Amino acid sequence: MPDGVGAKLLPVMNDYEPDGYPPGPDIGSLGNDNVLDARATAEHAKDAARGLKEGKLERFSKALGKLKFTGGAQRSYSDADADAPPGPVPAEDRLFVVEMHLAQVEEVGAERALSQFRSDAVDILGGGLRKGPSSGCVPLPDGDEPAPDASLCIGNTRDVLVMAYAYDRVSLDTKEIDRMFAEQLGRLAASGESA
């Protein structure tokens, strides 16, 4: 069972969490459920934005580089038929995949640093992002990833930056992605403590 910020991720469906989400595929070169130290968080934070075109990805990575991370966690989820058994969902049966990326920022100055990051993200991504903590999601229809339909969500709760990268082979269920993202933000807020 992950601890720290990893314990705040949405649950994965198993014997103990039957209402959790089915686990998804590996995230890049990592597994599908990862707790990261400060260095690895800084190195892998941009994984959530890999659907951006090269110029925007470079600017987004530079904005992330201004944040001082203390640790993080990643977990991927697959949406599938409600009757799907626990365990990895075969690629051909996935309705979509959501990767949640949590990155904890150094507590001193976190609010100002995350506010600046959100402002930078709005300038870089435009679209449906808002300036507030739950900035929202933007479509990534022209990314370099093989998935034809993808979305990036950005928000934060206190000192934790939350990013979700969602993709589908055909047509992304944006309402479900928005709901999962809001649920993740709510789970962090409900913890009543710094994640």
Helices and strands as residue ranges (DSSP letters): G 4-8, E 33-37, H 38-44, G 45-49, H 54-64, E 69-79, G 91-93, E 96-105, H 110-125, E 136-139, E 149-157, E 160-168, H 174-190
